[in-house]
Amino acid sequence: MSTILPLLIIAGMIATVVALIRGVVAFLRTTEAELKGEAPMTSAVKSNKMMQQRVIFQGVTILIVCLALLVLGGGF
């Protein structure tokens, strides 16, 4: 158990960073036509979805850290 939790924390951190980078890249790909309202905002929708995933990954990682502290720290 003491080996699995750090690996899960690292995986959660990597997933969070990947979602953050993908969201920022989608945001940067916004075209001039999208900004003027002439085209559908597909990049904005993708950016929003990636940022939502980032928040989910952060929450799961925080829960894993709390679990690790409870298990490895001896509980309450």
Beta strands, then each sheet from edge to edge (+ up, - down):
end
